[in-house]
Amino acid sequence: MVQDYCGGRYDEDAPGIRAVICSEVIRWLAMQPGVLSERTGDVEVTYGAAASAQALSPASRAALKRYRPKLGSISLTRWGP
């Protein structure tokens, strides 16, 4: 997921990348299949038919923002008559 989000243009040994990967692994290991949401205060758990689609958390996306390719523009030139 990190490689897809960043476009493969990052150093896998960068401390920021490792921290995001480790936090995502911990987050996914802590989830129970079928649990959509969980709240600690007054213990509330919401179950669904299936677990939500796998995706990076908003915090991970924010941390990886600097590793994503930047948008830019290129100039085009017409060749020939």
C-alpha positions in Angstrom: 0.0 0.0 0.0 2.9 2.4 0.8 4.5 1.6 -2.6 1.2 2.2 -4.4 0.6 5.5 -2.5 4.1 6.8 -3.1 4.6 5.6 -6.6 7.7 3.6 -5.7 9.9 6.7 -5.5 11.2 6.4 -2.0 14.0 4.8 0.0 12.5 1.8 1.9 15.1 2.4 4.7 14.0 6.0 5.3 12.9 6.3 9.0 9.6 7.9 8.0 8.7 5.0 5.7 9.6 2.4 8.3 7.6 4.1 11.0 4.5 4.3 8.7 4.8 0.6 7.7 5.2 -0.5 11.3 2.3 1.6 12.5 0.1 0.2 9.7 1.0 -3.4 10.5 0.2 -2.8 14.2 -3.1 -1.1 13.3 -4.2 -4.0 11.0 -3.1 -6.7 13.5 -5.1 -5.0 16.2 -8.3 -5.0 14.1 -10.8 -7.8 14.4 -12.4 -9.1 11.2 -15.9 -7.7 10.7 -15.4 -4.8 13.2 -16.2 -1.5 11.5 -15.6 0.9 14.4 -14.8 0.7 18.1 -15.0 3.2 20.9 -13.4 2.9 24.3 -15.6 5.2 26.3 -18.7 3.2 27.3 -17.4 0.3 25.1 -19.2 0.6 21.8 -18.4 -1.8 18.9 -20.0 -1.7 15.5 -20.0 -4.9 13.3 -20.5 -5.2 9.6 -20.8 -7.9 7.1 -17.2 -7.6 6.2 -14.2 -5.6 7.3 -13.6 -2.3 5.6 -11.4 -2.2 2.6 -7.7 -2.1 3.3 -6.4 1.4 3.0 -3.8 3.6 4.7 -4.9 5.6 7.7 -5.2 9.4 7.3 -2.2 9.8 9.6 -0.1 7.5 7.4 -1.2 9.3 4.3 -0.2 12.6 5.9 3.2 11.2 6.9 3.9 9.9 3.4 2.9 13.1 1.6 6.5 14.2 1.2 7.4 10.9 -0.5 4.7 11.2 -3.2 5.6 12.4 -6.7 4.8 16.1 -7.2 2.5 17.4 -9.9 4.1 19.4 -12.6 3.8 20.5 -16.1 5.8 19.9 -19.3 6.0 22.0 -22.4 5.0 20.5 -25.7 6.5 21.4 -29.0 5.1 20.6 -32.4 7.6 19.1 -34.8 7.1 19.3 -38.6 4.8 21.3 -40.8 
